[in-house]
Amino acid sequence: AQTVTQSQPEMSVQEAETVTLSCTYDTSESDYYLFWYKQPPSRQMILVIRQEAYKQQNATENRFSVNFQKAAKSFSLKISDSQLGDAAMYFCAYINTGTASKLTFGTGTRLQVTL
Amino acid sequence: GAVVSQHPSRVICKSGTSVKIECRSLDFQATTMFWYRQFPKQSLMLMATSNEGSKATYEQGVEKDKFLINHASLTLSTLTVTSAHPEDSSFYICSALTHRDTQYFGPGTRLTVL
């Protein structure tokens, strides 16, 4: 079974600084997708970024970028120029394209942004 | 990104009554939707996969007769919590699957059973 591990329960970053959230996963599949979702206090799950496993290029979305290391099964999220609105719970997630598109979530990392 | 709505956002009901939660994909068609439950300070727990025009697939340990799912159209799935009890109180979230194997989530429904 696939597993997703987020080893940092909580992280803190100062406004305008950069922070990296870690995620590792375990799979024997070669074709899959990886995601980072953000859940602010409103509890709405928001898609932050998506990475296809077959792509070597790291995905970026404005201030958000990933470091995808397929051989190491690592998928970290870097948030640059952190803003107060980035404070949220961040979940790393995995989909194997052959498993009816079910998401496997990590346990989440709570990010605090301080002034 | 794709937009998914969920209604109601909050509901309070008496023990023994049934509650229906709607999940709609607003700007795309979704043959597959998912229903999750989230306990405080925990990750999402998948309850069932809802497929348009067919029976839902439930995860192990989820009671089919308690959590009725109907996916009658390409934009609407409903979750009915039947004979609700206080232990059913939780945050329920739906998601809709796009053609790019990406799930977009609704804003969630907080259910409180008295």
gemmi code that builds the backbone of each chain (N, CA, C; Angstrom):
import gemmi

chains = {
    "A": [
        ("ALA", (0.840, -1.195, 0.000), (0.000, 0.000, 0.000), (0.874, 1.244, 0.000)),
        ("GLN", (0.352, 2.271, -0.657), (1.106, 3.516, -0.696), (0.982, 4.256, 0.631)),
        ("THR", (2.044, 4.897, 1.019), (2.019, 5.730, 2.224), (2.663, 7.065, 1.923)),
        ("VAL", (2.196, 8.081, 2.629), (2.743, 9.429, 2.505), (3.126, 9.900, 3.904)),
        ("THR", (4.340, 10.367, 4.054), (4.843, 10.755, 5.366), (5.247, 12.220, 5.384)),
        ("GLN", (4.686, 12.943, 6.329), (5.090, 14.326, 6.578), (5.660, 14.339, 7.993)),
        ("SER", (6.950, 14.516, 8.088), (7.645, 14.337, 9.374), (7.641, 15.580, 10.243)),
        ("GLN", (7.131, 16.683, 9.716), (7.119, 17.945, 10.474), (5.684, 18.283, 10.867)),
        ("PRO", (5.279, 18.036, 12.099), (3.904, 18.360, 12.496), (3.642, 19.868, 12.462)),
        ("GLU", (4.666, 20.644, 12.804), (4.513, 22.099, 12.826), (5.780, 22.767, 12.305)),
        ("MET", (5.569, 23.869, 11.613), (6.689, 24.685, 11.144), (6.314, 26.147, 11.348)),
        ("SER", (7.344, 26.969, 11.461), (7.110, 28.397, 11.622), (8.050, 29.160, 10.691)),
        ("VAL", (7.558, 30.242, 10.140), (8.377, 31.058, 9.242), (8.022, 32.524, 9.459)),
        ("GLN", (9.007, 33.372, 9.313), (8.741, 34.806, 9.406), (8.230, 35.325, 8.067)),
        ("GLU", (7.406, 36.312, 8.154), (6.869, 36.939, 6.950), (8.028, 37.359, 6.043)),
        ("ALA", (7.848, 37.099, 4.739), (8.812, 37.428, 3.679), (9.964, 36.419, 3.569)),
        ("GLU", (10.050, 35.507, 4.519), (11.104, 34.503, 4.442), (10.629, 33.281, 3.657)),
        ("THR", (11.550, 32.326, 3.502), (11.267, 31.106, 2.749), (11.226, 29.907, 3.693)),
        ("VAL", (10.311, 29.000, 3.421), (10.181, 27.794, 4.250), (9.988, 26.591, 3.330)),
        ("THR", (10.486, 25.453, 3.768), (10.339, 24.209, 3.002), (9.658, 23.156, 3.859)),
        ("LEU", (8.600, 22.594, 3.322), (7.857, 21.530, 3.994), (8.219, 20.189, 3.349)),
        ("SER", (8.484, 19.210, 4.183), (8.965, 17.916, 3.683), (7.840, 16.915, 3.480)),
        ("CYS", (8.049, 16.046, 2.510), (7.095, 14.967, 2.252), (7.849, 13.822, 1.588)),
        ("THR", (7.654, 12.642, 2.095), (8.181, 11.451, 1.426), (7.033, 10.483, 1.215)),
        ("TYR", (7.193, 9.607, 0.250), (6.121, 8.667, -0.060), (6.731, 7.327, -0.415)),
        ("ASP", (5.928, 6.331, -0.344), (6.394, 4.983, -0.642), (5.457, 4.366, -1.672)),
        ("THR", (6.000, 3.965, -2.791), (5.202, 3.321, -3.828), (6.087, 2.463, -4.701)),
        ("SER", (5.486, 1.454, -5.291), (6.211, 0.624, -6.251), (5.784, 0.961, -7.675)),
        ("GLU", (4.877, 1.921, -7.795), (4.371, 2.314, -9.107), (5.305, 3.326, -9.759)),
        ("SER", (5.199, 3.432, -11.079), (6.027, 4.397, -11.805), (5.210, 5.572, -12.329)),
        ("ASP", (3.893, 5.384, -12.420), (3.027, 6.418, -12.975), (2.085, 6.913, -11.883)),
        ("TYR", (2.300, 8.129, -11.439), (1.476, 8.670, -10.360), (1.557, 10.188, -10.365)),
        ("TYR", (0.738, 10.790, -9.522), (0.740, 12.242, -9.362), (0.932, 12.571, -7.876)),
        ("LEU", (1.511, 13.709, -7.653), (1.711, 14.200, -6.292), (1.111, 15.591, -6.173)),
        ("PHE", (0.595, 15.891, -5.006), (-0.085, 17.161, -4.782), (0.296, 17.743, -3.425)),
        ("TRP", (0.196, 19.044, -3.354), (0.158, 19.733, -2.070), (-1.167, 20.483, -1.997)),
        ("TYR", (-1.886, 20.250, -0.889), (-3.117, 20.962, -0.607), (-2.914, 21.793, 0.647)),
        ("LYS", (-3.592, 22.923, 0.671), (-3.555, 23.838, 1.806), (-4.942, 23.858, 2.437)),
        ("GLN", (-4.986, 23.798, 3.770), (-6.265, 23.900, 4.480), (-6.161, 25.004, 5.526)),
        ("PRO", (-6.629, 26.192, 5.199), (-6.610, 27.302, 6.170), (-7.671, 27.090, 7.243)),
        ("PRO", (-7.763, 28.004, 8.196), (-8.761, 27.856, 9.266), (-10.195, 27.684, 8.774)),
        ("SER", (-10.503, 28.173, 7.598), (-11.850, 27.983, 7.050), (-12.142, 26.516, 6.736)),
        ("ARG", (-11.092, 25.714, 6.680), (-11.143, 24.261, 6.413), (-11.410, 23.910, 4.956)),
        ("GLN", (-11.423, 24.905, 4.086), (-11.524, 24.633, 2.651), (-10.200, 24.072, 2.169)),
        ("MET", (-10.224, 22.937, 1.516), (-9.012, 22.341, 0.955), (-8.733, 23.001, -0.387)),
        ("ILE", (-7.538, 23.570, -0.512), (-7.173, 24.314, -1.706), (-5.962, 23.658, -2.353)),
        ("LEU", (-6.064, 23.379, -3.645), (-4.937, 22.807, -4.368), (-3.847, 23.865, -4.521)),
        ("VAL", (-2.650, 23.526, -4.074), (-1.520, 24.450, -4.173), (-0.695, 24.160, -5.424)),
        ("ILE", (-0.367, 22.877, -5.603), (0.525, 22.534, -6.703), (0.394, 21.060, -7.032)),
        ("ARG", (0.673, 20.705, -8.265), (0.511, 19.338, -8.775), (1.758, 18.957, -9.561)),
        ("GLN", (2.195, 17.703, -9.405), (3.385, 17.210, -10.103), (3.109, 15.847, -10.711)),
        ("GLU", (3.371, 15.708, -11.998), (3.277, 14.387, -12.621), (4.615, 13.675, -12.436)),
        ("ALA", (4.574, 12.409, -12.082), (5.800, 11.668, -11.795), (6.701, 11.529, -13.017)),
        ("TYR", (6.118, 11.522, -14.224), (6.928, 11.326, -15.418), (7.681, 12.591, -15.829)),
        ("LYS", (7.330, 13.705, -15.208), (7.997, 14.956, -15.554), (9.194, 15.182, -14.639)),
        ("GLN", (10.339, 15.447, -15.228), (11.524, 15.722, -14.422), (11.536, 17.152, -13.903)),
        ("GLN", (10.888, 18.031, -14.647), (10.893, 19.441, -14.244), (10.009, 19.633, -13.030)),
        ("ASN", (10.525, 20.377, -12.059), (9.765, 20.667, -10.850), (8.642, 21.660, -11.147)),
        ("ALA", (7.454, 21.380, -10.597), (6.326, 22.279, -10.794), (6.504, 23.564, -9.979)),
        ("THR", (6.008, 24.664, -10.513), (6.006, 25.930, -9.798), (4.661, 26.615, -10.017)),
        ("GLU", (4.230, 27.321, -8.981), (3.010, 28.129, -9.047), (3.269, 29.396, -8.243)),
        ("ASN", (3.697, 30.437, -8.947), (3.989, 31.707, -8.297), (5.029, 31.516, -7.191)),
        ("ARG", (4.651, 31.757, -5.928), (5.626, 31.657, -4.835), (5.849, 30.229, -4.347)),
        ("PHE", (5.111, 29.310, -4.902), (5.179, 27.915, -4.469), (5.933, 27.080, -5.493)),
        ("SER", (6.856, 26.281, -5.044), (7.583, 25.380, -5.933), (7.866, 24.082, -5.196)),
        ("VAL", (8.125, 23.055, -5.964), (8.427, 21.762, -5.348), (9.820, 21.320, -5.752)),
        ("ASN", (10.373, 20.460, -4.898), (11.609, 19.750, -5.207), (11.239, 18.272, -5.274)),
        ("PHE", (11.062, 17.778, -6.472), (10.627, 16.409, -6.695), (11.842, 15.541, -6.987)),
        ("GLN", (12.107, 14.613, -6.091), (13.225, 13.679, -6.244), (12.627, 12.276, -6.346)),
        ("LYS", (12.408, 11.823, -7.580), (11.684, 10.573, -7.783), (12.424, 9.373, -7.203)),
        ("ALA", (13.722, 9.306, -7.404), (14.480, 8.159, -6.904), (14.437, 8.099, -5.382)),
        ("ALA", (14.483, 9.238, -4.758), (14.437, 9.305, -3.292), (13.012, 9.299, -2.765)),
        ("LYS", (12.024, 9.370, -3.647), (10.609, 9.427, -3.279), (10.356, 10.580, -2.308)),
        ("SER", (10.832, 11.724, -2.726), (10.704, 12.918, -1.912), (10.002, 14.011, -2.716)),
        ("PHE", (9.156, 14.786, -2.045), (8.346, 15.799, -2.726), (8.150, 16.969, -1.763)),
        ("SER", (9.132, 17.830, -1.646), (9.048, 18.933, -0.688), (8.446, 20.175, -1.346)),
        ("LEU", (7.831, 21.001, -0.520), (7.189, 22.235, -0.976), (7.958, 23.427, -0.432)),
        ("LYS", (8.348, 24.338, -1.320), (9.028, 25.554, -0.902), (8.093, 26.734, -1.103)),
        ("ILE", (7.932, 27.503, -0.037), (7.112, 28.702, -0.096), (8.053, 29.890, 0.045)),
        ("SER", (8.108, 30.711, -0.957), (8.986, 31.886, -0.949), (8.183, 33.124, -0.568)),
        ("ASP", (8.890, 34.105, 0.001), (8.247, 35.370, 0.359), (6.939, 35.099, 1.132)),
        ("SER", (7.063, 34.361, 2.214), (5.874, 33.921, 2.960), (4.992, 35.102, 3.373)),
        ("GLN", (3.692, 34.856, 3.310), (2.710, 35.868, 3.681), (1.828, 35.333, 4.805)),
        ("LEU", (1.206, 36.255, 5.518), (0.351, 35.845, 6.634), (-0.745, 34.887, 6.171)),
        ("GLY", (-1.210, 35.087, 4.950), (-2.264, 34.231, 4.405), (-1.819, 32.819, 4.089)),
        ("ASP", (-0.509, 32.580, 4.182), (-0.016, 31.223, 3.946), (-0.179, 30.336, 5.175)),
        ("ALA", (-0.503, 30.928, 6.292), (-0.687, 30.140, 7.515), (-1.842, 29.169, 7.316)),
        ("ALA", (-1.554, 27.895, 7.489), (-2.554, 26.862, 7.224), (-1.957, 25.504, 7.549)),
        ("MET", (-2.796, 24.485, 7.416), (-2.315, 23.112, 7.440), (-2.041, 22.725, 5.996)),
        ("TYR", (-0.888, 22.120, 5.768), (-0.519, 21.697, 4.420), (-0.459, 20.172, 4.370)),
        ("PHE", (-1.160, 19.617, 3.388), (-1.193, 18.173, 3.221), (-0.528, 17.781, 1.906)),
        ("CYS", (0.375, 16.836, 1.998), (0.963, 16.218, 0.825), (0.085, 15.032, 0.445)),
        ("ALA", (-0.106, 14.790, -0.844), (-0.998, 13.707, -1.257), (-0.487, 13.050, -2.527)),
        ("TYR", (-0.904, 11.809, -2.696), (-0.426, 10.957, -3.791), (-1.605, 10.268, -4.446)),
        ("ILE", (-1.560, 10.178, -5.770), (-2.519, 9.365, -6.518), (-1.759, 8.441, -7.438)),
        ("ASN", (-2.076, 7.160, -7.356), (-1.611, 6.199, -8.345), (-2.665, 6.154, -9.436)),
        ("THR", (-2.285, 6.379, -10.648), (-3.264, 6.456, -11.727), (-4.055, 5.167, -11.895)),
        ("GLY", (-3.602, 4.080, -11.299), (-4.331, 2.825, -11.441), (-5.229, 2.481, -10.273)),
        ("THR", (-5.432, 3.390, -9.340), (-6.225, 3.062, -8.145), (-7.473, 3.908, -8.049)),
        ("ALA", (-8.173, 4.064, -9.159), (-9.442, 4.795, -9.161), (-9.279, 6.203, -8.599)),
        ("SER", (-8.119, 6.761, -8.807), (-7.862, 8.157, -8.449), (-8.062, 8.473, -6.980)),
        ("LYS", (-7.881, 7.506, -6.116), (-7.991, 7.774, -4.681), (-6.740, 8.470, -4.200)),
        ("LEU", (-6.945, 9.503, -3.415), (-5.826, 10.243, -2.834), (-5.369, 9.575, -1.537)),
        ("THR", (-4.072, 9.475, -1.386), (-3.485, 9.077, -0.106), (-2.849, 10.328, 0.484)),
        ("PHE", (-3.295, 10.704, 1.679), (-2.824, 11.930, 2.309), (-1.753, 11.651, 3.353)),
        ("GLY", (-0.869, 12.618, 3.536), (0.004, 12.624, 4.696), (-0.768, 13.184, 5.890)),
        ("THR", (-0.101, 13.221, 7.031), (-0.760, 13.660, 8.263), (-0.807, 15.169, 8.405)),
        ("GLY", (-0.117, 15.869, 7.530), (-0.203, 17.323, 7.525), (0.907, 18.010, 8.310)),
        ("THR", (1.203, 19.233, 7.885), (2.153, 20.114, 8.578), (1.455, 21.443, 8.803)),
        ("ARG", (1.418, 21.857, 10.065), (0.798, 23.149, 10.370), (1.850, 24.237, 10.250)),
        ("LEU", (1.611, 25.187, 9.365), (2.553, 26.288, 9.146), (2.053, 27.550, 9.815)),
        ("GLN", (2.906, 28.107, 10.655), (2.634, 29.407, 11.264), (3.496, 30.450, 10.577)),
        ("VAL", (2.915, 31.618, 10.347), (3.654, 32.720, 9.746), (3.665, 33.868, 10.753)),
        ("THR", (4.850, 34.295, 11.135), (4.969, 35.332, 12.154), (5.470, 36.635, 11.543)),
        ("LEU", (5.167, 37.727, 12.225), (5.573, 39.052, 11.735), (7.047, 39.300, 12.012)),
    ],
    "B": [
        ("GLY", (-8.764, 27.370, -11.079), (-9.074, 25.976, -10.814), (-10.559, 25.707, -10.839)),
        ("ALA", (-10.928, 24.432, -10.810), (-12.321, 24.035, -10.839), (-13.003, 24.370, -9.514)),
        ("VAL", (-14.304, 24.655, -9.590), (-15.043, 25.077, -8.402), (-16.045, 24.000, -8.000)),
        ("VAL", (-16.016, 23.678, -6.719), (-16.938, 22.693, -6.156), (-17.678, 23.350, -4.997)),
        ("SER", (-18.985, 23.244, -5.008), (-19.773, 23.801, -3.903), (-20.336, 22.669, -3.053)),
        ("GLN", (-20.661, 23.012, -1.832), (-21.198, 22.027, -0.903), (-22.253, 22.724, -0.054)),
        ("HIS", (-23.370, 22.038, 0.151), (-24.468, 22.659, 0.886), (-25.184, 21.627, 1.748)),
        ("PRO", (-25.505, 21.916, 2.998), (-25.240, 23.190, 3.678), (-23.816, 23.245, 4.229)),
        ("SER", (-23.420, 24.403, 4.673), (-22.093, 24.527, 5.276), (-22.122, 24.070, 6.736)),
        ("ARG", (-23.269, 24.276, 7.369), (-23.436, 23.820, 8.745), (-24.841, 23.274, 8.924)),
        ("VAL", (-24.957, 22.219, 9.699), (-26.279, 21.686, 9.992), (-26.281, 21.095, 11.396)),
        ("ILE", (-27.352, 21.389, 12.104), (-27.574, 20.818, 13.443), (-28.865, 20.029, 13.383)),
        ("CYS", (-28.829, 18.803, 13.833), (-30.044, 17.994, 13.775), (-30.186, 17.187, 15.059)),
        ("LYS", (-31.385, 16.673, 15.241), (-31.648, 15.846, 16.420), (-31.267, 14.406, 16.138)),
        ("SER", (-30.907, 13.715, 17.175), (-30.555, 12.305, 17.059), (-31.721, 11.525, 16.464)),
        ("GLY", (-31.432, 10.660, 15.496), (-32.466, 9.847, 14.882), (-32.986, 10.387, 13.566)),
        ("THR", (-32.680, 11.622, 13.268), (-33.125, 12.209, 11.997), (-32.070, 11.987, 10.921)),
        ("SER", (-32.458, 12.285, 9.669), (-31.543, 12.131, 8.543), (-31.149, 13.493, 7.998)),
        ("VAL", (-29.960, 13.569, 7.485), (-29.430, 14.822, 6.954), (-28.833, 14.569, 5.578)),
        ("LYS", (-29.169, 15.439, 4.629), (-28.627, 15.309, 3.273), (-27.654, 16.437, 3.001)),
        ("ILE", (-26.488, 16.073, 2.448), (-25.467, 17.051, 2.074), (-25.266, 16.954, 0.563)),
        ("GLU", (-25.264, 18.103, -0.101), (-25.093, 18.144, -1.550), (-23.701, 18.613, -1.940)),
        ("CYS", (-23.173, 18.021, -2.985), (-21.875, 18.397, -3.532), (-22.046, 18.616, -5.030)),
        ("ARG", (-21.681, 19.813, -5.492), (-21.854, 20.146, -6.910), (-20.552, 20.625, -7.528)),
        ("SER", (-20.276, 20.136, -8.722), (-19.187, 20.703, -9.516), (-19.810, 21.795, -10.373)),
        ("LEU", (-19.321, 23.020, -10.227), (-20.004, 24.177, -10.826), (-19.587, 24.462, -12.262)),
        ("ASP", (-18.358, 24.197, -12.605), (-17.890, 24.583, -13.937), (-17.254, 23.424, -14.699)),
        ("PHE", (-17.526, 22.216, -14.268), (-17.040, 21.058, -15.005), (-17.904, 19.857, -14.652)),
        ("GLN", (-17.842, 18.848, -15.483), (-18.580, 17.623, -15.212), (-17.675, 16.622, -14.509)),
        ("ALA", (-18.230, 15.957, -13.535), (-17.440, 15.026, -12.740), (-18.141, 13.672, -12.673)),
        ("THR", (-17.586, 12.697, -13.358), (-18.165, 11.362, -13.273), (-17.833, 10.703, -11.941)),
        ("THR", (-16.802, 11.219, -11.294), (-16.384, 10.646, -10.011), (-16.254, 11.744, -8.970)),
        ("MET", (-16.882, 11.522, -7.844), (-16.752, 12.409, -6.695), (-16.395, 11.546, -5.496)),
        ("PHE", (-15.865, 12.200, -4.470), (-15.444, 11.492, -3.272), (-16.037, 12.173, -2.041)),
        ("TRP", (-16.292, 11.375, -1.034), (-16.753, 11.893, 0.247), (-15.747, 11.533, 1.339)),
        ("TYR", (-15.375, 12.554, 2.097), (-14.404, 12.395, 3.170), (-15.025, 12.839, 4.494)),
        ("ARG", (-14.400, 12.368, 5.541), (-14.738, 12.818, 6.884), (-13.434, 13.259, 7.533)),
        ("GLN", (-13.502, 14.352, 8.278), (-12.293, 14.850, 8.919), (-12.554, 15.115, 10.390)),
        ("PHE", (-11.798, 14.456, 11.233), (-11.860, 14.687, 12.667), (-10.894, 15.813, 13.017)),
        ("PRO", (-11.131, 16.475, 14.151), (-10.285, 17.624, 14.515), (-8.797, 17.290, 14.524)),
        ("LYS", (-8.041, 18.153, 13.894), (-6.580, 18.060, 13.866), (-6.085, 16.774, 13.205)),
        ("GLN", (-6.887, 16.217, 12.330), (-6.473, 15.010, 11.620), (-6.585, 15.224, 10.120)),
        ("SER", (-6.040, 14.265, 9.392), (-6.121, 14.318, 7.945), (-7.509, 13.860, 7.489)),
        ("LEU", (-7.738, 13.893, 6.185), (-9.027, 13.471, 5.652), (-9.101, 11.954, 5.576)),
        ("MET", (-10.271, 11.430, 5.906), (-10.495, 9.993, 5.823), (-11.511, 9.730, 4.718)),
        ("LEU", (-11.112, 8.989, 3.711), (-12.015, 8.697, 2.606), (-13.129, 7.764, 3.073)),
        ("MET", (-14.368, 8.167, 2.796), (-15.509, 7.331, 3.154), (-15.961, 6.492, 1.961)),
        ("ALA", (-16.080, 7.164, 0.806), (-16.626, 6.450, -0.346), (-16.315, 7.203, -1.629)),
        ("THR", (-16.344, 6.429, -2.705), (-16.199, 6.986, -4.055), (-17.559, 6.939, -4.720)),
        ("SER", (-17.968, 8.079, -5.241), (-19.286, 8.214, -5.856), (-19.124, 8.276, -7.368)),
        ("ASN", (-19.753, 7.361, -8.067), (-19.645, 7.302, -9.520), (-21.006, 7.582, -10.150)),
        ("GLU", (-21.034, 8.470, -11.105), (-22.274, 8.859, -11.761), (-22.932, 7.660, -12.422)),
        ("GLY", (-24.185, 7.448, -12.083), (-24.959, 6.388, -12.714), (-24.718, 4.995, -12.171)),
        ("SER", (-23.909, 4.874, -11.136), (-23.682, 3.537, -10.569), (-23.579, 3.627, -9.050)),
        ("LYS", (-23.487, 2.481, -8.432), (-23.427, 2.458, -6.969), (-22.086, 2.983, -6.475)),
        ("ALA", (-22.140, 3.579, -5.310), (-20.913, 4.088, -4.702), (-20.060, 2.935, -4.177)),
        ("THR", (-18.785, 3.185, -4.106), (-17.840, 2.219, -3.533), (-17.416, 2.729, -2.168)),
        ("TYR", (-17.690, 1.948, -1.144), (-17.414, 2.374, 0.222), (-16.086, 1.813, 0.720)),
        ("GLU", (-15.417, 2.592, 1.537), (-14.187, 2.126, 2.157), (-14.521, 1.163, 3.303)),
        ("GLN", (-13.545, 0.365, 3.624), (-13.733, -0.617, 4.685), (-14.099, 0.071, 5.994)),
        ("GLY", (-15.130, -0.450, 6.645), (-15.544, 0.100, 7.927), (-16.606, 1.177, 7.835)),
        ("VAL", (-16.948, 1.624, 6.640), (-17.981, 2.647, 6.464), (-19.310, 1.954, 6.194)),
        ("GLU", (-20.325, 2.288, 6.988), (-21.626, 1.620, 6.867), (-22.403, 2.171, 5.671)),
        ("LYS", (-22.684, 1.306, 4.727), (-23.399, 1.722, 3.520), (-24.797, 2.197, 3.842)),
        ("ASP", (-25.449, 1.545, 4.777), (-26.837, 1.880, 5.075), (-26.966, 3.156, 5.897)),
        ("LYS", (-25.893, 3.559, 6.520), (-25.933, 4.785, 7.308), (-25.575, 5.994, 6.432)),
        ("PHE", (-24.630, 5.809, 5.559), (-24.155, 6.894, 4.705), (-24.548, 6.576, 3.260)),
        ("LEU", (-25.734, 7.074, 2.872), (-26.254, 6.799, 1.539), (-25.728, 7.823, 0.551)),
        ("ILE", (-25.194, 7.335, -0.554), (-24.630, 8.219, -1.565), (-25.370, 8.019, -2.877)),
        ("ASN", (-25.730, 9.159, -3.489), (-26.418, 9.147, -4.778), (-25.710, 10.124, -5.707)),
        ("HIS", (-25.323, 9.636, -6.874), (-24.624, 10.478, -7.853), (-25.457, 10.451, -9.124)),
        ("ALA", (-26.526, 11.243, -9.112), (-27.548, 11.136, -10.155), (-27.215, 11.895, -11.426)),
        ("SER", (-26.291, 12.832, -11.347), (-25.939, 13.584, -12.545), (-24.431, 13.828, -12.557)),
        ("LEU", (-23.954, 14.402, -13.649), (-22.518, 14.631, -13.790), (-22.021, 15.802, -12.960)),
        ("THR", (-22.928, 16.492, -12.280), (-22.500, 17.635, -11.479), (-22.983, 17.578, -10.039)),
        ("LEU", (-23.653, 16.506, -9.651), (-24.231, 16.464, -8.306), (-24.094, 15.092, -7.668)),
        ("SER", (-23.555, 15.093, -6.457), (-23.537, 13.903, -5.616), (-24.108, 14.301, -4.262)),
        ("THR", (-24.872, 13.407, -3.653), (-25.415, 13.689, -2.333), (-25.030, 12.601, -1.351)),
        ("LEU", (-24.798, 13.036, -0.127), (-24.516, 12.134, 0.981), (-25.631, 12.313, 2.002)),
        ("THR", (-26.335, 11.240, 2.319), (-27.378, 11.298, 3.335), (-26.934, 10.489, 4.539)),
        ("VAL", (-26.857, 11.169, 5.670), (-26.552, 10.498, 6.929), (-27.884, 10.096, 7.538)),
        ("THR", (-28.158, 8.816, 7.578), (-29.451, 8.337, 8.052), (-29.403, 8.027, 9.548)),
        ("SER", (-30.514, 8.287, 10.213), (-30.629, 8.020, 11.644), (-29.364, 8.489, 12.374)),
        ("ALA", (-29.118, 9.759, 12.232), (-27.868, 10.320, 12.763), (-27.804, 10.223, 14.284)),
        ("HIS", (-26.604, 9.992, 14.779), (-26.341, 9.946, 16.213), (-25.185, 10.878, 16.536)),
        ("PRO", (-25.020, 11.246, 17.796), (-23.956, 12.194, 18.156), (-22.572, 11.785, 17.643)),
        ("GLU", (-22.305, 10.506, 17.556), (-20.983, 10.067, 17.075), (-20.788, 10.330, 15.586)),
        ("ASP", (-21.876, 10.683, 14.884), (-21.761, 11.050, 13.468), (-21.376, 12.513, 13.296)),
        ("SER", (-21.374, 13.251, 14.385), (-20.976, 14.653, 14.315), (-19.543, 14.741, 13.813)),
        ("SER", (-19.337, 15.548, 12.788), (-18.011, 15.630, 12.186), (-18.020, 16.684, 11.092)),
        ("PHE", (-16.893, 16.815, 10.434), (-16.753, 17.691, 9.268), (-16.693, 16.792, 8.044)),
        ("TYR", (-17.634, 16.997, 7.134), (-17.707, 16.165, 5.930), (-17.308, 17.018, 4.724)),
        ("ILE", (-16.414, 16.473, 3.913), (-15.912, 17.202, 2.738), (-16.083, 16.335, 1.502)),
        ("CYS", (-16.517, 16.961, 0.423), (-16.596, 16.247, -0.843), (-15.532, 16.782, -1.794)),
        ("SER", (-15.216, 15.992, -2.792), (-14.333, 16.459, -3.852), (-14.832, 15.922, -5.181)),
        ("ALA", (-14.450, 16.592, -6.245), (-14.810, 16.160, -7.592), (-13.543, 15.971, -8.403)),
        ("LEU", (-13.542, 14.937, -9.205), (-12.349, 14.566, -9.960), (-12.407, 15.144, -11.365)),
        ("THR", (-11.347, 15.823, -11.767), (-11.271, 16.343, -13.123), (-10.571, 15.332, -14.027)),
        ("HIS", (-10.549, 15.646, -15.319), (-9.945, 14.731, -16.287), (-8.441, 14.607, -16.087)),
        ("ARG", (-7.854, 15.511, -15.325), (-6.406, 15.471, -15.092), (-6.069, 14.740, -13.791)),
        ("ASP", (-7.005, 13.882, -13.366), (-6.754, 13.093, -12.150), (-6.494, 13.979, -10.936)),
        ("THR", (-7.143, 15.113, -10.912), (-6.957, 16.063, -9.821), (-8.280, 16.259, -9.111)),
        ("GLN", (-8.247, 16.193, -7.785), (-9.464, 16.406, -7.011), (-9.541, 17.846, -6.531)),
        ("TYR", (-10.707, 18.443, -6.738), (-11.002, 19.766, -6.195), (-12.080, 19.597, -5.130)),
        ("PHE", (-11.887, 20.301, -4.044), (-12.712, 20.073, -2.861), (-13.790, 21.134, -2.659)),
        ("GLY", (-14.899, 20.682, -2.076), (-15.914, 21.609, -1.612), (-15.485, 22.229, -0.294)),
        ("PRO", (-16.222, 23.217, 0.176), (-15.846, 23.928, 1.400), (-16.165, 23.169, 2.680)),
        ("GLY", (-16.861, 22.039, 2.571), (-17.122, 21.225, 3.754), (-18.443, 21.531, 4.427)),
        ("THR", (-18.907, 20.553, 5.190), (-20.145, 20.680, 5.970), (-19.878, 20.226, 7.395)),
        ("ARG", (-20.179, 21.109, 8.323), (-20.039, 20.732, 9.735), (-21.371, 20.210, 10.232)),
        ("LEU", (-21.410, 18.939, 10.598), (-22.626, 18.297, 11.096), (-22.538, 18.137, 12.606)),
        ("THR", (-23.549, 18.634, 13.275), (-23.667, 18.455, 14.720), (-24.969, 17.737, 15.008)),
        ("VAL", (-24.875, 16.605, 15.666), (-26.061, 15.821, 16.014), (-26.272, 15.920, 17.520)),
        ("LEU", (-27.441, 16.432, 17.897), (-27.716, 16.643, 19.335), (-28.341, 15.411, 19.966)),
    ],
}
model = gemmi.Model(1)
for chain_id, residues in chains.items():
    chain = gemmi.Chain(chain_id)
    for i, (resn, *xyz) in enumerate(residues, 1):
        res = gemmi.Residue()
        res.name, res.seqid = resn, gemmi.SeqId(i, " ")
        for name, pos in zip(("N", "CA", "C"), xyz):
            atom = gemmi.Atom()
            atom.name, atom.element = name, gemmi.Element(name[0])
            atom.pos, atom.b_iso = gemmi.Position(*pos), 0.0
            res.add_atom(atom)
        chain.add_residue(res)
    model.add_chain(chain)
structure = gemmi.Structure()
structure.add_model(model)
structure.setup_entities()
